[in-house]
Amino acid sequence: MVASDGFAEFLRDQFAPLGRITVRRMFGKTGVFCDGFMFGMVRDNTLYFRVDDDNRAAVKEAQSFPPLNYE
């Protein structure tokens, strides 16, 4: 369920222009952080972005998968 090493490295490379990207295994998944702020989570090598009321409309437009299920 966690990100593979290769996918984690891919994410670090892709998001590097945004800041210091780190990944950390947590809750059987992988958290993705930029400068210490968690902005996404990986499950089965699929990145899910963290969404709140401020960015929900922008993310809804780009949605291609159902939200991450924590079960």
Secondary structure, 3 states (H helix, E strand, C coil): CCCCHHHHHHHHHHHHHHCCEEEEEECCEEEEEECCEEEEEEECCEEEECCCCCCHHHHHHHCCCCCCCCC
